[in-house]
């Protein structure tokens, strides 16, 4: 399951980040590493971006980037 599959209010734990290496480095610098809990707070009306809560702060993620963040059940 990927971050894109979650709906507002659902949670997941980061399993891994695939694809774009720049994205993986940027997210790991923000603390998005394996085992980090992510809560989907909201999505824009057309689904892009997705607002997530990660380590106590909110972050907006594009749909295409959310599809590269794989999760396991929280």
DANORLIN-V134590 format. One record per pair of residues at least 12 apart in sequence whose ideal C-beta (glycine too) atoms are under 7 Angstrom apart, sorted by the first residue. I is the first residue (numbers start at 1). J is the second residue. D is the distance in Angstrom with one decimal. If there is no record, write none. Layout:
[[I;J;D] [I;J;D]]
This chain:
[[1;71;5.4] [2;66;6.6] [2;67;5.3] [2;69;6.0] [2;70;5.4] [2;71;6.6] [3;38;6.6] [3;61;6.9] [3;66;4.2] [3;69;4.1] [3;71;6.1] [4;63;6.2] [4;66;4.2] [4;67;4.7] [6;40;4.5] [7;40;6.5] [8;40;5.3] [8;41;6.4] [8;42;5.5] [8;43;6.3] [9;40;6.9] [10;40;5.6] [11;37;5.9] [11;38;6.7] [11;39;5.0] [11;74;3.9] [12;38;5.6] [12;71;3.3] [12;72;6.7] [12;73;6.7] [12;74;5.3] [13;35;5.8] [13;36;6.9] [13;37;5.7] [13;71;6.1] [13;72;5.1] [13;74;5.4] [14;32;5.9] [14;33;6.5] [14;34;5.6] [14;35;6.5] [14;36;4.6] [14;38;6.4] [14;69;6.6] [14;71;6.2] [15;34;6.6] [15;70;4.5] [15;71;5.6] [15;72;4.8] [16;34;6.5] [16;70;5.3] [17;68;6.0] [17;69;5.4] [18;68;5.3] [18;70;6.8] [19;68;3.9] [20;68;6.6] [23;65;5.6] [23;68;6.3] [30;54;6.8] [30;59;6.9] [31;54;6.7] [31;55;4.5] [32;54;5.8] [36;54;6.6] [36;55;6.6] [37;74;6.0] [38;52;5.2] [38;54;5.5] [38;71;6.9] [39;52;6.5] [39;53;4.3] [40;52;5.6] [41;53;5.4] [41;58;6.4] [47;63;6.0] [48;62;6.0] [48;63;4.5] [49;61;5.9] [49;62;5.5] [50;63;6.8] [50;66;5.3]]
